Amino acid sequence: MGLYNKKKTELFRLAISLFDPAGKNPHYQNRGSSSIAIKNMAELRDNLDMFTKDEFIWLASWIEYLGDKETAARIRETPDKFAEVIVERHEELQEFFNTGNRATDRRK
């Protein structure tokens, strides 16, 4: 397997772990008396505005728990760029998830 194919396979696996994290716990976002479960990278990206700067390090730990150590490290190094890091990673990995999901999705 060439280096390019190996990297592509790693990104595909990472995309699956972030976009469809089977067997992993969601991140619960508590606001007053209500709670929202963020279950994957897409839901995180869609709800970026509900998080405060104080929560970014907790979210980095959750992202690492899902399997993305690189993104977690970037968030810890540059918490002020949290939203930018999440959007960039989402865009980078979404194509791998969509391509692989179409080929392997048996839920339909």
N, C-alpha and C positions, 0 to 999 in steps of 0.2 A: 504494500500500500504506500503510495507516494505521500509526501509531506502535506500536499494540498488536500488530498482525500482524507488524511488523518485529521487535519484541522477541521475540515467540513463535517466529519463524523462527530468530532468533539462538540462542535457548535450545534449540531442536530440534537445530540443527547442533552446538552445544556438547555436548549430551547424546550424540549419535552419536560425537563425537570422544573422549568420556570412557568411554562404556559399550561401544563397539565400535571401538577405535582401530586401524583397518586400516592396516597398513604402519608401525606404531610399535613400538618396542622395549619390552618389559616392564621393570619395575623388579625387579631380582633382590635378594632378601633373603637374605643369607648368614648362616647360623647354624651355627657349627662346621664340620662336614664336609658339611653339606647346604645346599641352596639352593632357595628357593621363588620362582617367577616370579609377580609381581603384574601382571596383564595389563590391568586396567581399574578403574574407580571402584568397582564392586561388590565386587571382590576386595580392594581396599584397605579399604573399609568393613568387610568381613567379617574382616579380619585386623589391625585397629587395635591390638590388645593386643600384637602382636609387635614393635612399633616403639618405639625409645627416643627421648627428647627430642633427642638428638644427631643423629638421622636425619631430623628433621622438615624441615630446610632442604633436604636432598637430595630428599626427597619433594616439596617445593614446586617444585623445579626440574623434576622428572619430570612433575608435574601441568601446569606451564607448557608443557613439551614436548608434552604431549597437546593443548594448546590453551586451557587455562583460566588466563589471566593473573590474573583477579580472585581466584580461590581461592588461587593461589600467593602473591599479595601479602598476602592475609589471614593466611595461615600464617606468612609472614615477619614480619608486624607483631605477631602474637599467637601465638607458638609454643606457649604454655601451653594454648591452646584448640584445638590441632590436631584432636583427635578430634571435638569439637563442630563445627568448621568442615567437616570431611569429611562427617559425618552430615547436617548441614544442606544442603550442596550436593547430596549424593546424593538426599535427599528432594525437593529442588527440581527436579532434572533427571530423576529416574526416570520421572515421568509422561510427559515429552516423549519419552523413549526408548521406553517401552512403547507409547505411542500410535503413534509413527512406525514402530517396528519391526514392529508387527502389519500396518501398511499396506504395508510395503515388503519384508518378509522373504520372500525367495524360496528360502531354504535348505530349507524344509520340504517 
